[in-house]
Amino acid sequence: MNERDREALNDIIGVLDRALGFPISSFQVLEETDYLQDALIRC
């Protein structure tokens, strides 16, 4: 694995950590909240 691949994977892990911190208490909340959907889809 080259350095570019490692950097890409580190970026992916960082974004996943951020997404896990979003305040989503249930699937229904996610369905009803546009900004959470946008944030989760983009992250």
N, C-alpha and C positions, 0 to 999 in steps of 0.2 A: 504494500500500500504506500502510495507516495504522499508527500506533504500536503498537497492540495486535497486529496481524499480525506486525510485526517482533519484538516481544517473544516471541510464540509460536514463531516460527522460531528465534530464539536459544535458547529452551528446548529445542527439538527437536535442534538442533545440539549443545548441551551434553550431552544424554542420549546421543546417538549416540557422542560422544567417550568417554563413560564406558563404554558397551557395548563399544566396540572395545578397551578396556583389560582386559576380562574374560579370565581365564586359560583360554581354550578352545583346546586344542592340536589337536583333531580333532572331527569330527562325532560319533564314538563317545563321546568324553568328554562332549560335550553331552547325548547321549541318556541317559547313565548317571548324570548329576549333576542332581538335582532343583533344588538352589539356583541352579545356573547357568541352567537353563531358566527358572526364575521370574524371575531378574534380567534375562535377555535379553528375555523376553517383556514385562516391565514397562518396560523401557528401550527 
